[in-house]
Amino acid sequence: MLPEIMIVVLWIGLTAYALFAGADFGGGIWDLLAGRSAAGRPQRELVEHSIGPVWEANHVWLIFVIVLMWTGIPSVFAAVASTLYIPLTLVALGIIARGSAFAFRKVSTRLWQQRLFGAAFAFSSLVTPYFLGTAAGAVASRRVPPGIAEGNLVTSWNNPTSIIAGLLAVGVTAYLAAVFLTRDAQRLGRHDLAEAFRRRALITGCLVGLLSAAGLIVLWLDAPRLLTELTTGRALPLLVLSVVSGLASLPLLWRRAYLAVRLTAALAVVGLLWGWGVGQYPELLPGVTLDRAAATETVLAATLGALAIGALLVVPSLWWLYRTSQRGHSPS
């Protein structure tokens, strides 16, 4: 029972990272596409206003997932970290460069410095979710075998399934950010910005839908077992939830129901992520089930107990941070 509880808690942390940090990365992508400094300043100020207070806190969820994997399923952690160390290292460098550039741009006074750090922030926001997606695609398509660096160090994450997963990750982050920013702009009374991000959300949502359809073809050709797991059995209801929620988001955006579309956009991501997990369960890596990979009952009990105590302090603090971050001045 403890291994199942542990994997559910881990997947909750992964879901939180996909939603909160996903929108965070997407904000950086829209920062990149905002246009020239003067014309794009209101959009960049809205992005900064929305993610500024929480951009560091969002990565708490990634740390949570890494620590829980390391403690709860150490053999899986070792296999993933050693086989996929190239994309994971690029992810780490991207997160570091992104955070540093975001902080330095805020205190820079010269235009060339602001442009330099802004470009680093935006570029890192684009490539980081891509490499996260390629790593997820490698695990999902079972290209990470058990053992230390047993998988191919390049083709494990540079293959059709991983590439489509990386592109989908970039598209989803941009879509989530556009959806969230419409509501932020509306609440601040900036209806011009709400309309601008509404158009971006509609376009990006359609592109993500097309990319998802293309992804099914890629899976059929490159990872048929993963496609079977997603479209049959336990995962099918979750995949249907993802598709229906994604389709429902478009008319909600068209009608400017910005609060409701936040929920449907999030459900589209949650359905896909949990569909993958449920479809692949109980196998984590090829030939490695959860019961075989999980740590001992003593370790799991101590880990989950410590998490429960920590959650009493951390979860309310994060909720309060996310709530208060919604307030503040309106972009000029």
Buried (B, 14 or more C-beta within 10 A) or exposed (E): EBBEEBBEBBBBBBBBBBBBBBBBBBBBBBBBEBEEEEEBBBBBBBBBBBBBBBBBBBBBBBEBBBBBBBBBBBBBBBBBBBBBBBBBEBBBBBBEBBBBBBBBBEEBEEEEEBEBBBBBBBBBBBBBBBBBBBBBBBBBBBBBBBBEBBBBBEEBBBBBBBBBBBBBBBBBBBBBBBBBBBBBBBBBEBEEBBBBBBEBBBEBBEBBBEBBEEBBEBBEEBBEEBBBBBBEEEBBEBBEBBBBBBEBBBEBBEEBBBEBBBBBBBBBBBBBBBBBBBBBBEBBBEEBEBEBBBBEEEBBBEBBEEBEEEEEEBEEEBEEEBEEBBEEEBBE
